[in-house]
């Protein structure tokens, strides 16, 4: 009984102290940017600030017309960037193709 209880406690304890899954996609911003530029030929396409209750974060979309790839980054005030999405077949919509009612 004691061994089973100890095993269960160890499994749940390890799961509770494990880093979040997204942490594996985070690094210092300069490192992330260097990899995007070197490995995927991506450049900063658009960006902006996202305000929440704790602090502002920088949201950026990096893309490459050469490779067709894109990456969405969120950078925290401490300089750590996290990749929140990445994909292929990136395109830029023409301003005329914007849906009606979209702010310009």
ABEGO torsion letter per residue (X at the ends): XAAAAAAAAAAAAAAAABBBAAAAABBBAAAAAAAAAAAAGBBBABBBBBBBAABBBBBBBBBBAAAGBBBBBBBBAAGBBBBABBBBGBBBBBAAABBBGBBX
